[in-house]
Amino acid sequence: MVNLHPLEKKLIKAIIESGGGSIDSIASAAGISLDQARRAVEWLKAKGLIKVEERKKKLLMLGPEGRKALINGLPEERLANLVIENNGMRIKDLGKNMEENELKAAIGRAVKNGWIKIENGMALPKINQKVNIEKHLLAKISSHTITESQLNDEELKELEQLSKRPGYIEYKESIETNISLLNGAVSNLPDLNIDEATTLTAEMISSGKWKDTVFTQLDISGPAPMAFVPRVHPLSELIEHIKEIMVSLGFEEADGEFIRSSFWNFDVLFTPQDHPARDMHDTFYVEGLRLEEKDKQLVDRVRETHQNGWVTGSTGWGYRWSADLAWKAVLRTHTTTITAEHLYKLKKGRIFTVGRVFRNEKPDFKHLVELHQLDAIVAGEEASISRLMGFLTAFYNKLGFNRIKFWPTFFPYTEPSMQSMIYSEKLNDWIELCGMGIFRPEVTKPLGIDQPVMAWGMGLERLAMLIYDVDDIRELYENRLSFLRNYKPFML
């Protein structure tokens, strides 16, 4: 014995009473909507209780000319009445009252029907009373959805004539669904007259009615619809995890503006004013905006450091430093500009920031114009490369990476400098992720810091690509639902 939903019961009772028929008529007889009937049909079909047959049929519809004729009359009818009303008209004047494409045919039909005659360029009436053609078929087609099989012989002849007129009759193909019970299905049916409850309510429990209620049995083996719960964007998820890691390592988060002066974005970090990174091909400059640094002593120290090294022990860059270039506003190209400013204000501490940075690059599978960056510094503590490697090792371990290696490299504002790599089990390869080093005295001394400062930074999109199995960095921002719904959550 099969279990039936209340909708299925109603549909089967209607099929039994009617002997089967179209889904429209069965739904009407069952007292359910067409959508409900379609759902019930699919369920019953899957249970092997009903047979579903589909056949194509052509529906008759009025074309634009047919609708016009229904309202205004047939062209020959209108022409004949014009001639009768005016007791004859010149043929060229008839064209003023009718469209050219229907005039000739209308004259021909009016003459053939014996309503008018043509003499010496004149259309003359042959009858005295106005013509009034019964447009029964046009009205029938307009008001009902019908097929040719629903027309009698006289209507079929009229249809044949109307179909010869362009734009009068149109045909629309439709599919009719007929349903009937399969042989032997009745023996597998439960009692269709027993009302079953589909929901257990609080009132049933409190009153005890549930004891005498017959409930619909649930088929837990049936397929369930896929549910998509709201999710955090994978990049947002990763950023929050990284912030938690940094806080757990004793760091405090800092934040700052997207628009920075070139002074804080480049000069403070000992980037020469003729460096290629400051070119408009690599950096977005904000037109018409100057951000002048108010601390003149800081400006003097940075200027001297660039020009001759000041008291840092270096010779500087050996050029004449320009304040005009330093005050130019840019969209920050890295987040080190934020940690450097907080270092200047606080002088010591463990500081990190996560935020967007902007690069004037052509987007491709591994480059974006806008991306996220993590930046961190440690000041006021014993600083060494080995200690910095220890920070990075702890950071990577908390991300789930245990195979890590470091090697020397060069960065403009750290010395010594190192690059770090982690081993990806997914890719079976080493992946370069993070740059690190000890800030040069040319960076720290102008900021009023005498002790060494450890620093590191990394782009987060590359890490996200590794964690979420993304081959093209642009996928992180395409908001493709198949990816956003199915990415594997990153858990610490």
C-alpha positions as CSV (number, residue, x, y, z in Angstrom):
1,M,0.0,0.0,0.0
2,V,1.5,3.3,-1.0
3,N,1.4,6.5,1.0
4,L,-0.4,9.4,-0.6
5,H,-0.2,13.2,0.0
6,P,-3.6,14.9,0.4
7,L,-3.2,16.5,-3.1
8,E,-2.5,13.0,-4.6
9,K,-5.7,11.7,-3.0
10,K,-7.8,14.5,-4.4
11,L,-6.4,14.1,-7.8
12,I,-6.9,10.3,-7.9
13,K,-10.5,10.7,-6.7
14,A,-11.1,13.1,-9.6
15,I,-9.5,10.7,-12.1
16,I,-11.6,7.8,-10.8
17,E,-14.8,9.8,-11.0
18,S,-14.1,11.2,-14.5
19,G,-12.3,8.3,-16.0
20,G,-9.3,10.5,-16.7
21,G,-8.9,13.5,-19.0
22,S,-6.8,16.7,-19.4
23,I,-4.9,17.9,-16.4
24,D,-6.9,21.2,-16.5
25,S,-10.3,19.4,-16.2
26,I,-9.0,17.0,-13.5
27,A,-7.5,19.8,-11.5
28,S,-10.8,21.7,-11.7
29,A,-12.8,18.6,-10.6
30,A,-10.4,18.0,-7.7
31,G,-10.7,21.6,-6.5
32,I,-7.0,22.3,-6.6
33,S,-4.9,24.7,-8.6
34,L,-3.2,23.7,-11.8
35,D,0.3,24.1,-10.1
36,Q,-0.8,21.8,-7.3
37,A,-2.2,19.3,-9.9
38,R,1.1,19.3,-11.8
39,R,3.0,18.6,-8.6
40,A,0.7,15.7,-7.6
41,V,0.9,14.3,-11.2
42,E,4.7,14.1,-10.9
43,W,4.5,12.4,-7.5
44,L,1.9,9.8,-8.7
45,K,3.9,9.2,-11.9
46,A,7.0,8.5,-9.8
47,K,5.0,6.0,-7.8
48,G,3.7,4.2,-10.9
49,L,0.0,4.9,-10.3
50,I,-0.9,7.0,-13.3
51,K,-0.2,7.3,-17.0
52,V,0.6,10.7,-18.5
53,E,0.1,11.3,-22.2
54,E,1.0,14.4,-24.0
55,R,-0.3,15.4,-27.5
56,K,0.2,18.5,-29.6
57,K,-2.7,20.6,-30.7
58,K,-3.1,23.8,-32.7
59,L,-5.0,26.6,-31.1
60,L,-6.8,29.2,-33.3
61,M,-6.0,32.8,-32.6
62,L,-6.9,36.1,-34.2
63,G,-4.1,38.0,-36.0
64,P,-3.9,41.8,-36.1
65,E,-6.1,42.1,-39.2
66,G,-8.7,39.6,-37.7
67,R,-8.9,41.7,-34.5
68,K,-9.4,44.9,-36.6
69,A,-12.1,43.2,-38.7
70,L,-14.0,42.1,-35.6
71,I,-14.2,45.6,-34.4
72,N,-14.6,47.6,-37.6
73,G,-16.0,45.1,-40.1
74,L,-14.5,43.3,-43.0
75,P,-12.8,45.5,-45.7
76,E,-15.4,44.6,-48.4
77,E,-18.2,45.3,-45.9
78,R,-16.8,48.8,-45.0
79,L,-16.2,49.6,-48.7
80,A,-19.7,48.6,-49.8
81,N,-21.3,50.7,-47.0
82,L,-19.2,53.7,-48.0
83,V,-20.4,53.4,-51.6
84,I,-24.0,53.0,-50.5
85,E,-23.9,55.9,-48.1
86,N,-22.5,58.2,-50.8
87,N,-24.7,56.8,-53.6
88,G,-21.5,56.0,-55.5
89,M,-17.8,57.1,-55.2
90,R,-14.8,57.5,-57.4
91,I,-12.5,54.7,-57.0
92,K,-9.5,57.0,-56.3
93,D,-11.5,58.5,-53.4
94,L,-12.1,55.1,-51.8
95,G,-8.3,54.9,-51.3
96,K,-8.6,57.9,-48.8
97,N,-10.8,55.8,-46.5
98,M,-9.0,52.4,-46.8
99,E,-5.4,51.2,-46.7
100,E,-3.9,50.5,-50.1
101,N,-3.1,46.9,-49.3
102,E,-6.7,46.0,-48.7
103,L,-8.5,48.2,-51.2
104,K,-8.2,46.0,-54.3
105,A,-9.2,42.8,-52.5
106,A,-12.2,44.7,-50.9
107,I,-13.4,45.9,-54.3
108,G,-13.1,42.5,-55.8
109,R,-15.1,40.8,-53.0
110,A,-17.7,43.5,-52.9
111,V,-18.3,43.1,-56.7
112,K,-18.3,39.3,-56.4
113,N,-20.9,39.5,-53.6
114,G,-23.1,41.8,-55.9
115,W,-23.0,44.8,-53.5
116,I,-21.4,47.2,-56.0
117,K,-20.4,47.6,-59.6
118,I,-17.6,49.4,-61.3
119,E,-18.4,51.8,-64.3
120,N,-16.1,54.5,-65.7
121,G,-13.9,54.7,-62.7
122,M,-16.9,54.9,-60.4
123,A,-18.0,52.4,-57.7
124,L,-21.8,52.3,-57.8
125,P,-24.2,50.6,-55.3
126,K,-26.2,47.6,-56.5
127,I,-28.2,47.3,-53.3
128,N,-30.0,49.9,-51.1
129,Q,-29.4,48.5,-47.6
130,K,-26.1,48.6,-45.7
131,V,-24.1,45.4,-45.5
132,N,-23.8,43.7,-42.1
133,I,-21.8,40.5,-42.2
134,E,-22.1,38.2,-39.2
135,K,-18.6,37.7,-37.8
136,H,-19.6,34.7,-35.7
137,L,-16.3,32.8,-36.2
138,L,-14.1,35.8,-35.5
139,A,-15.9,36.4,-32.3
140,K,-15.8,32.7,-31.3
141,I,-12.0,32.6,-31.8
142,S,-11.5,35.8,-29.9
143,S,-13.4,34.8,-26.8
144,H,-12.5,31.1,-26.5
145,T,-9.4,28.9,-26.8
146,I,-10.4,26.5,-29.5
147,T,-9.0,24.1,-32.0
148,E,-10.2,23.1,-35.5
149,S,-11.7,20.0,-34.1
150,Q,-14.2,22.1,-32.1
151,L,-15.7,23.8,-35.3
152,N,-18.7,22.5,-37.3
153,D,-18.7,22.1,-41.0
154,E,-20.0,25.7,-41.7
155,E,-17.4,27.2,-39.4
156,L,-14.6,25.2,-41.0
157,K,-15.6,26.6,-44.5
158,E,-15.5,30.1,-43.1
159,L,-12.1,29.4,-41.4
160,E,-10.7,28.2,-44.7
161,Q,-11.7,31.5,-46.4
162,L,-10.4,33.7,-43.5
163,S,-7.1,31.8,-43.4
164,K,-6.5,33.0,-47.0
165,R,-6.5,36.6,-45.8
166,P,-3.0,37.7,-44.4
167,G,-3.0,38.5,-40.7
168,Y,-6.5,37.2,-40.0
169,I,-5.9,33.8,-38.4
170,E,-2.9,32.6,-36.5
171,Y,-2.0,29.2,-35.2
172,K,-0.4,28.5,-31.8
173,E,1.0,25.1,-31.0
174,S,0.1,23.8,-27.5
175,I,0.7,20.6,-25.6
176,E,-2.3,18.9,-23.9
177,T,-1.6,16.7,-21.0
178,N,-4.0,13.8,-20.3
179,I,-3.8,11.6,-17.2
180,S,-5.4,8.3,-16.3
181,L,-5.0,5.5,-13.8
182,L,-2.7,2.6,-14.7
183,N,-4.2,-0.9,-14.7
184,G,-4.0,-2.4,-11.2
185,A,-3.3,1.0,-9.6
186,V,-6.6,0.9,-7.6
187,S,-5.6,-2.2,-5.7
188,N,-2.5,-0.3,-4.3
189,L,-4.4,2.7,-3.1
190,P,-5.2,3.5,0.6
191,D,-8.7,4.6,1.7
192,L,-9.1,7.9,-0.2
193,N,-11.9,9.1,2.1
194,I,-9.9,9.2,5.3
195,D,-8.7,12.7,6.1
196,E,-5.1,12.7,7.2
197,A,-3.4,15.5,9.0
198,T,0.0,16.7,7.7
199,T,1.0,18.9,10.6
200,L,1.2,18.2,14.4
201,T,0.1,21.4,16.1
202,A,0.5,22.6,19.7
203,E,-3.3,22.6,20.1
204,M,-3.4,18.9,19.1
205,I,-0.8,18.0,21.8
206,S,-2.4,20.1,24.6
207,S,-5.9,18.8,23.9
208,G,-5.0,15.2,23.2
209,K,-6.6,15.3,19.8
210,W,-3.4,13.8,18.3
211,K,-4.3,10.4,19.8
212,D,-7.4,10.2,17.5
213,T,-5.8,11.8,14.5
214,V,-4.6,9.9,11.4
215,F,-1.3,11.5,10.2
216,T,0.1,11.3,6.7
217,Q,3.1,9.0,6.7
218,L,6.4,10.6,5.7
219,D,8.6,9.1,3.0
220,I,12.0,9.9,4.3
221,S,13.7,8.0,1.4
222,G,12.4,10.6,-1.1
223,P,14.8,13.3,-2.4
224,A,14.8,16.6,-0.5
225,P,15.3,20.0,-2.1
226,M,18.7,21.5,-1.8
227,A,18.8,24.2,0.9
228,F,21.2,27.1,0.6
229,V,21.7,28.9,3.9
230,P,23.2,32.4,4.0
231,R,27.0,32.3,4.1
232,V,29.9,34.7,4.7
233,H,31.9,35.5,1.5
234,P,35.0,33.2,1.5
235,L,37.4,36.2,1.5
236,S,35.5,37.8,4.4
237,E,35.7,34.5,6.3
238,L,39.4,34.3,5.7
239,I,40.0,37.9,6.8
240,E,38.1,37.3,10.1
241,H,40.2,34.1,10.8
242,I,43.4,36.0,10.2
243,K,42.4,38.8,12.5
244,E,41.6,36.2,15.2
245,I,45.1,34.6,14.7
246,M,46.8,38.0,15.0
247,V,44.9,38.9,18.1
248,S,45.8,35.5,19.6
249,L,49.5,36.3,18.9
250,G,49.2,39.4,21.0
251,F,48.7,42.0,18.2
252,E,46.4,45.0,18.1
253,E,44.5,46.0,15.0
254,A,45.0,49.4,13.4
255,D,43.1,51.0,10.6
256,G,43.5,54.0,8.2
257,E,42.3,55.9,5.2
258,F,42.4,54.5,1.6
259,I,43.6,57.9,0.3
260,R,47.1,58.7,1.6
261,S,49.8,61.2,0.9
262,S,52.8,60.1,-1.2
263,F,54.8,61.1,1.9
264,W,53.3,58.4,4.0
265,N,52.8,55.9,1.2
266,F,56.4,56.2,-0.2
267,D,58.7,58.7,1.4
268,V,58.5,57.6,5.0
269,L,59.3,54.1,3.8
270,F,62.5,55.3,2.1
271,T,61.1,54.8,-1.4
272,P,63.0,57.3,-3.7
273,Q,60.8,59.9,-5.5
274,D,62.0,58.6,-8.9
275,H,61.2,54.9,-8.1
276,P,59.1,53.1,-10.8
277,A,56.5,52.1,-8.2
278,R,55.6,55.8,-8.0
279,D,54.9,56.1,-11.7
280,M,51.3,56.7,-12.8
281,H,51.4,53.4,-14.6
282,D,51.6,51.6,-11.3
283,T,49.9,53.9,-8.8
284,F,46.5,55.7,-8.8
285,Y,46.9,59.4,-8.1
286,V,44.0,61.5,-6.8
287,E,43.8,64.6,-9.1
288,G,43.5,68.0,-7.5
289,L,44.2,66.8,-3.9
290,R,47.3,67.7,-1.8
291,L,47.9,66.1,1.6
292,E,50.6,68.1,3.3
293,E,52.2,66.7,6.5
294,K,51.8,69.0,9.4
295,D,54.8,67.7,11.5
296,K,57.6,69.8,10.0
297,Q,60.3,68.1,12.1
298,L,59.2,64.7,10.7
299,V,59.3,66.2,7.2
300,D,62.8,67.6,7.7
301,R,64.1,64.3,9.0
302,V,62.6,62.3,6.0
303,R,64.0,64.9,3.6
304,E,67.5,64.7,5.1
305,T,67.3,60.9,5.1
306,H,66.5,60.9,1.4
307,Q,69.1,63.5,0.4
308,N,72.1,62.5,2.5
309,G,71.1,59.7,5.0
310,W,70.8,62.1,8.0
311,V,72.0,60.2,11.1
312,T,71.0,56.7,9.9
313,G,74.4,55.7,8.8
314,S,73.6,55.6,5.1
315,T,74.3,58.1,2.3
316,G,70.6,58.4,1.4
317,W,69.6,58.6,-2.3
318,G,71.6,61.7,-3.1
319,Y,69.0,63.8,-4.8
320,R,67.0,66.9,-4.0
321,W,63.9,65.8,-2.3
322,S,60.6,67.5,-3.5
323,A,57.8,68.4,-1.1
324,D,55.4,68.9,-4.1
325,L,55.8,65.2,-5.0
326,A,55.4,64.1,-1.4
327,W,52.1,65.9,-0.9
328,K,50.4,64.2,-3.9
329,A,47.5,62.1,-2.9
330,V,47.3,58.4,-3.9
331,L,45.1,55.4,-3.3
332,R,47.3,53.4,-0.9
333,T,49.4,50.8,-2.7
334,H,50.1,48.8,0.5
335,T,49.0,48.7,4.1
336,T,52.5,49.3,5.5
337,T,51.6,53.0,5.3
338,I,49.1,52.3,8.1
339,T,51.4,50.4,10.4
340,A,54.2,52.9,9.8
341,E,52.0,55.8,10.9
342,H,50.9,53.9,14.0
343,L,54.5,53.0,14.8
344,Y,55.3,56.8,14.6
345,K,52.4,57.5,17.1
346,L,52.9,54.6,19.5
347,K,56.7,54.0,19.3
348,K,56.2,50.3,20.4
349,G,53.8,47.4,20.4
350,R,52.6,44.6,18.2
351,I,50.4,46.2,15.5
352,F,48.7,44.7,12.5
353,T,46.2,45.9,9.8
354,V,44.2,44.1,7.2
355,G,42.7,46.2,4.4
356,R,42.3,47.0,0.7
357,V,45.1,48.3,-1.4
358,F,45.1,49.5,-5.0
359,R,47.5,48.9,-7.9
360,N,47.3,50.2,-11.5
361,E,47.6,46.8,-13.0
362,K,45.9,45.0,-15.9
363,P,43.6,42.3,-14.3
364,D,44.4,38.7,-15.2
365,F,44.2,35.3,-13.5
366,K,46.7,36.3,-10.8
367,H,46.5,40.2,-10.7
368,L,43.8,42.6,-9.6
369,V,43.4,46.4,-9.4
370,E,42.1,46.1,-5.9
371,L,43.2,43.4,-3.3
372,H,43.6,42.8,0.4
373,Q,46.8,42.9,2.3
374,L,47.9,41.9,5.8
375,D,50.7,44.0,7.4
376,A,52.3,43.5,10.8
377,I,55.1,45.1,12.9
378,V,56.7,44.3,16.2
379,A,58.5,47.2,18.0
380,G,59.9,47.7,21.4
381,E,60.9,44.0,21.7
382,E,64.1,42.1,21.0
383,A,64.3,42.0,17.2
384,S,66.0,39.4,15.1
385,I,65.4,37.4,11.9
386,S,65.1,34.2,13.9
387,R,62.5,35.7,16.2
388,L,60.6,37.0,13.1
389,M,60.8,33.6,11.6
390,G,59.2,32.3,14.8
391,F,56.3,34.7,14.5
392,L,55.7,33.7,10.9
393,T,55.9,30.0,11.7
394,A,53.3,30.4,14.5
395,F,51.1,32.3,12.1
396,Y,51.3,29.7,9.4
397,N,50.8,26.8,11.8
398,K,47.5,28.4,13.0
399,L,46.4,28.6,9.3
400,G,47.1,24.8,9.0
401,F,50.4,25.0,7.2
402,N,53.3,23.0,8.9
403,R,55.9,22.9,6.2
404,I,57.6,26.3,6.0
405,K,60.9,27.6,4.6
406,F,62.6,31.0,4.4
407,W,65.4,32.4,2.2
408,P,67.1,35.8,1.9
409,T,65.8,38.4,-0.6
410,F,65.7,42.2,-1.1
411,F,63.0,44.7,-0.2
412,P,63.4,48.5,-0.4
413,Y,62.7,49.3,3.2
414,T,63.8,46.2,5.2
415,E,67.4,44.9,5.8
416,P,67.9,42.1,6.3
417,S,64.9,40.8,4.2
418,M,63.5,37.4,3.7
419,Q,60.8,35.6,1.7
420,S,58.7,32.8,3.1
421,M,57.1,29.8,1.4
422,I,54.6,27.2,2.6
423,Y,54.1,23.7,1.1
424,S,50.7,23.0,-0.3
425,E,49.6,19.3,-0.1
426,K,46.8,20.1,-2.7
427,L,49.3,21.4,-5.3
428,N,52.2,19.2,-4.2
429,D,54.4,22.3,-4.5
430,W,56.0,25.2,-2.5
431,I,54.0,28.5,-2.7
432,E,55.5,31.9,-2.1
433,L,53.3,33.9,0.3
434,C,54.9,36.5,2.6
435,G,57.7,39.1,2.6
436,M,59.4,40.0,5.9
437,G,62.4,41.7,7.4
438,I,63.8,44.3,9.8
439,F,62.9,47.9,9.0
440,R,66.0,49.9,7.8
441,P,67.2,52.7,10.1
442,E,66.2,55.1,7.2
443,V,62.6,54.1,8.0
444,T,62.6,53.9,11.8
445,K,65.0,56.8,12.9
446,P,63.0,59.6,11.2
447,L,59.9,58.2,13.0
448,G,61.7,58.5,16.3
449,I,62.4,54.8,16.8
450,D,65.9,53.8,17.7
451,Q,65.5,50.0,18.2
452,P,65.0,47.5,15.3
453,V,61.4,46.8,14.2
454,M,60.3,43.5,12.7
455,A,57.8,43.7,9.9
456,W,56.0,41.4,7.4
457,G,53.2,41.6,4.9
458,M,51.3,39.4,2.4
459,G,48.4,39.5,-0.1
460,L,45.4,37.7,1.1
461,E,43.8,36.8,-2.3
462,R,46.7,34.5,-3.1
463,L,46.2,32.7,0.2
464,A,42.4,32.5,-0.5
465,M,43.1,30.9,-3.9
466,L,45.1,28.3,-2.2
467,I,42.6,27.6,0.6
468,Y,39.5,27.6,-1.5
469,D,40.9,25.8,-4.6
470,V,40.6,28.8,-6.9
471,D,42.7,28.9,-10.1
472,D,41.8,32.4,-11.2
473,I,41.9,35.3,-8.7
474,R,39.0,37.0,-10.4
475,E,36.7,34.2,-9.3
476,L,36.8,35.6,-5.8
477,Y,34.9,38.7,-7.0
478,E,32.6,37.3,-9.7
479,N,29.9,36.3,-7.2
480,R,29.2,33.1,-9.1
481,L,26.5,31.3,-7.1
482,S,27.8,27.8,-7.8
483,F,31.1,28.8,-6.1
484,L,29.6,30.8,-3.2
485,R,27.1,28.1,-2.3
486,N,29.6,25.2,-2.5
487,Y,33.0,26.4,-1.3
488,K,34.4,24.3,1.6
489,P,34.4,26.5,4.8
490,F,37.8,27.3,6.1
491,M,38.0,26.3,9.8
492,L,40.9,27.0,12.1
